[in-house]
């Protein structure tokens, strides 16, 4: 049976709609009555209240800025705190002609007229009506007194006590903790205008920047009734601000200071990680600068001095310094070779002092021109034999080399919580095609195998690669913060661990690195001689200027600033690693001679009880000879540009 | 209208016999009079709210004039013609919304405008305020009332698509008005009470579950701030605190034209646009507010009268939903400014500064006039 066809019943439809219109009319009348009632309530019942508010000019909402969270080291030593400081504010709406008031103020405080534009800019940045804008910071007692005496000439000007950030250790933590700076117009576009309505500073660099959200806290406010002159008559309502969360760093101030001391005034970088946890134990970039002037606004001259200094104190060498890693990548290259099967623990290469590609006359030289003879894995690392690694890199090829080195963190950002980390550069065929529009040359693979050529890495990447060897491939991204607001820091996107086809390979890399420090022919055997624990290490040199084919590196001819950078990586104790270190000394020339002792000092400071610090060193003729040989070992022949 | 009539009479004869001049040009006199009164009153208030800016006044007046022209033009179309073009209009409107969405993504920010420089510049969301009730009225009127479950679901999808697109822009005020206009057409079409009740009762436990099990504390905070702006006095709550003080200090008779202190001392942000009722309330008091509400009510009642006497179901649904949406403007705006409702951007009809909403509103009154004046003196079949 077909379904019954329903005809349109217009009368029924009309009735239905009429009912609905009736219902709608009732709603409309009800809602209108609600509006009238609301207006009656506001305008008649509450008339007195509102009219007083409006008459007395009125209610103001003042934001109550939250107290910024503190930053501690792992022992609970305060690295960033808040100190009360007096600043001078001006409220445009209360000042009348505020430019006139500013002139008077400058006359009263005898301020430098050149800074006038800065003050005007600050005042014009005011965001909401009747908001006091800070003009001057850190007033002295004398200045406060002068303002008080001349108050009648300075309408709208007030002296306010504020909490201002202070870094008690000055330059020691500028490159890690960073600093806060005054909120500028660019920041205003980025920051929540409500949350920052009472705040004058925001994190600029380092931990202060990365953990800005947690450190800042939540804004509170106060609804106050004021008279026409802006005096607060009473508080109508107050919601307390919530302080920012405290951040505990994994840095250890003693280790930090030991590292700085070990660098002994040289330019350079030291990073120490805990390979088990990924915590950064020390992170030093020297020279540094005092962050405190940046908080209140550093003067133009002082800033220019820092910026233009040849020593580049503002430059964070740990995170942004890019250096060819040199021979320090050899342990990782060995692991790549073993895993890919192009070398075995037993295979050897004959070193006549150079390496040649088939059908090519170019000689890629070992640093030891006489050659080391038959070289196996362990000796190749211990002696830093270049020929062995030319051969290994050639067999591995650039593609696999790139792939393995990327696993070790080269060419990408490794840190979990550091601001403005550089990714470095791990070259590949693809990269060279895009960058230079050129094919990859086989010779470039060879020098990449000894960490030279296009490759660039940061000291942090070197430390992380070392930690990976120490922890047998366990990937934990290095982080500065241990806990934020009491919560431990966790990695939201952990990276996969490095899986080798045979876990035994890690042992070969460790033994080879131990041979560097403790072996009879190791390049850094000097630092291993009196060590109460076993160290696994590797030295390296990063060249600054290229040297022509056939020419030898002659330190006397090279200007001090063009000398090679000295590198050393190490972890200890070798069998149960507790600390992994990377050291870079700018223009230090010798990885084993200059950088290795710095690394040793840092390891000692962490592993030895303070009272048992190593005995004073005895200089012998023997050791001096060793040092010279070791220094020589770090001068790679690849400084010859092979093209 | 199924009265008998003499079939020998031509249509023209009937018109001449019964129809006034205004009706011949398809204009409803009552609506026109009330609209002109409200428009004039609006300009009067705007002069004070806009700090006596004549440029603003001229701009607003010309928008009103342009809107009146559009209204007269639209009134010439037969509603049956409109019904035929409902579906294509809907599709075009949604298409334009999609274009805006895509362009907005390209420009890396929200945009509501379609802008062909030198030719035209408009917000597709505004078009939807007309197309939405048109579409639902057309769709529901095709079948027997009340709509079956299937047609209800299809109608809801038709409403949801543009609503979500506009809400994403994000323009919550307009999205809500578009949503309301579609739902009103369904309501008038006889959407069963028990379904309405079921939907309302489902919302409460669903909200309860969401609140307790799914929402994080910052999301809860955002909802709370939205529902109670006064808890956020540094943000949107500032406006409400100030507008309440402005309204309350007006008292019964107000402080007099141009005498409002809150609005003239810049305490009241947006005083010439969404918050303009606060200026009226401060300067003309409760009396002024009631007069304005009376004006709106008269307009709404005339429109409801037109709805009741419309000849076709389509005409009734269209006219009714436009009327109810108009009232939503009034209620939401005044409710928001007086602190009863959350702050969403809805202007006060014919008073708030801004040409777009005036033109759109006058267009919808043009449709009402068309429904009222294009009558066929034949029995409906």
Interface residues (C-beta under 8 A of the other chain):
Chain A: X6 X8 X9 X10 X12 X13 X14 X16 X17 X18 X20 X21 X24 X25 X28 X31 X32 X34 X35 X36 X38 X39 X40 X42 X43 X44 X46 X47 X49 X50 X51 X53 X54 X55 X57 X58 X59 X61 X63 X128 X129 X193 X194 X197 X219 X221 X223
Chain B: X144 X145 X146 X184 X187 X188 X189 X190 X232 X233 X234 X235 X237 X238 X241 X242 X244 X245 X246 X247 X248 X249 X250 X251 X252 X261 X262 X265 X266 X267 X281 X285 X286 X289 X290 X293 X297 X300 X301 X304 X307 X308 X313 X316 X317 X320 X324 X327 X331 X334 X335 X338 X340 X380
